Each structure stands twice: as C-alpha cells, then as structure tokens.
Amino acid sequence: MTRFLRRAVRLFRREPRTVAVFGVIVAISLGILAGLLHSVRDLYSSLDQVRSISVDVQALGVDGELQYQIQESRIRFLHMMIPATSEDDRLSDIARVRDADLKVSLLTGKATLLNAGLPRLRLFARAWEGYDDVKDDMIALALQGRFADALCNGKGTGHGRLRCGFGGDSAG
C-alpha cells in the first residue's frame, strides 16, 4: 500500500495535470454517489407514502363495511321488534342481529389496528357497547312477548341512537 502511495505522489509531482484530472474524476464520482443516495432516500420516502395511502384506503373500506353492518343490525333489530312477526322470523332476525353485531365489533377492532381516527373509534366502541346492552335487554323482553316494556326500556335509557331508531329525537 505504501509503495502505491509513493508511486502516486511521484506521478503527481511529475504530471500536475494528472492531479486535476484525478480531482475531476473524484468530484464526478462523489456527485454520482450523492445523487444515488438522494434517489434511494426519495424512494424510501415514496414507499412510506404508498403504505400510508394503502392504509387509508383500507380504512375507508372498513368504514364503509362498518356502516353497512350497523344498518343491517338496526334493520333486523327493528324488524324483530314488530309484534306481528312470527316466532321463526323473530329468531332468524335475532341471529342476523347477532351476526351483524359481531361484524361491527370485528370491524371496529380492524379499524383501530389501521389507526383510522382512533379517538373517534374509541368513542364509537363505547357507544356501541351501550347500545348493544340496551338492545340485548329489549330482545329478551321481546322474546317474552313484552313488546311494550321493550319499547319503554329502549326509550327510557337515554341512548339517543336507540331513540332515533324508534322515530324519537336524537338527543341523548
């Protein structure tokens, strides 16, 4: 290694232009290397943005499915509360309400994992649990044939979302 350095020093002393050419070559090489490093950094930044957009798109899909399952649960629940409905239809509706409720819970968890509006989802999850508890009590009363008690139980709880389902005001 030292022999190489000695020869290089002797060459540079004899040929001053060689130093300039060598300097230009080093400068061009460093420029190319800096450009490559900058491009790699931009590539990683772009990949992070694509991942972020992908998560946002997934969250939108989950949000849409969540809204659909909430509506399905409410529709089946309200249909189950009609006294004229046959017992077989009522039991079928209860099974569909339970299935939709399970999907709502699972989708809420999935949306939480995607970090899609985390504070909003926590509030929703708490409200949904309260709504679900009241709905369970109402289903139990309806299965006993006590439809009037079930409706009074739902209206008296202060759950605005539940009252909205029965045509009441949304304050709660």
N, C-alpha and C positions, 0 to 999 in steps of 0.2 A: 504494500500500500504506500509506504513512504517512497519507494522507487518511482511509483506512478506520479506522486505529487511533485517529486523533484523534476521529472521529465516535463510535466505540465508547466511548472514555473519557468524552466529553461525555454520552453516553446513560447510562452507568453512574453518573455523578455526579448526573444529574437523577432517575433512577429506581433507587433502591437495591434494590428487589425484582428488577429485571432481573438484577442480579449473582447473586442467589440462584437464580433460575430457570436462568440460564446455567450456574451451578455444578452444579445438579442434572442438567441435560442432559449436561454433560461427564462427570459421575460415572456416569450410566447408560450413556453411550456407552463409557466405559472398562471398565465391568463387562461389557457385552456383548462387547467386543473380547477381554477376558481369558477369558471363557467360551468364545469361539470358538477362541482359541489353545489352551486346555486341551483342548478337544474334538479338535482336529487332532492334538495330541500323543498323546492316547489312541488315536486312530485309527491312527496310525503304530505305536504300541506293539502294538495288536491285530493289525495286519498282520504284524509281526515274529513274533508268537506263532503265527499261522496258518502262516506259512512254516516255522517250526521244527517244528510238528506235521506238516506235509506231508512234510518231510524224514524225520522219524521214521517215518511210515507207509511211505514208500518204502523206508527201510532195513529195516523189518520184512518187507516183501515180498521184498526182495533176500535177506535172511537165510533166509527160507523156501525160496526157489528154490535158494539155495546148498546148503542141507541136502539138498534133493531130488537135486541133481546129484551131490553127494558119494555119496549112497546108490546112485544109478544107476551111477556109476563103480565102486564097490565090488562091486555085484552082478554087473555084466558081467565085471569082472576075475576074481572068484571062479569064475564060470561058465566063463571061458576057461581056467582052471587045471585043470579036470576033464579027466583024460587020455582018457576015453571020448568026449569031444566031437569031432565031425567037424571036419576042417580048414576047411571052408567056414563052419561055425558059429563056429569059433575066430576066423577072420579077421573075420567080422561083429562078434563081440563086441569084438575089438580096436579096430575102427573106432568102435564105440559108446563104448568106454572113452575113446578119444582125444577124441571129441566131448564127452563129459561132463567130461573134464579141462579142455578148452578153456573150456567154460562156467563151470566152477568158477573158473578164473583170471580170466575176464572179470567175473564177478560179484564176486569179491574186489576187483578194481580199482574197480568201480562202488560197492561198499560203502565203500571207502576214500574215494572222492570225496564220498560223503554224510556222511563223518566219523562213521560208526556204530561206535563202540567201536574207535577207531584202534589203540591198543596191542594189543588182543585180535586184531585183524585182521592186524597185522604178525606176531604170534606164529603165527597160523594159516597165513599165507602161507609162512613159513619151514618150518613142519612139513609143509605140503602139498608143497612142493618136494622135501623129503627123502623123503617118502612116494612121490612121483611118480618120483623117481630109482630107488628100490628096485623099484618096480613095473615100470619100464622094463627093468631088468636081469632081472627074473623073467619078463617077457613074452618077452624074447629067448631065455632058456633054454627056456621052454615051446615056443616055435616050433621049437627044435631037437629037441624031444621029450624034453628032460631035466627032467621034472616034479619028480623027487625033488630034484635040485640046485636047482631054482627054489624049492621049498618051504624047503629048508635055507637058501638065501640070504636069503629073507624073514624067517625066524625068527632068524637069526644077526645081523641088523643092529641090533637094539636098538630098532627102531621099534615102540613099543607099539601104535599104531593098526593097524599091519600084522599084528602078532601077534593082536590082537583079532579080525581077520577070519578067522583060522585056528583060533579057539577057544582060543588061549592066554591067558595073563594079560595085563593091560593095563599092567603096569609096564614102563617103557622107559627 
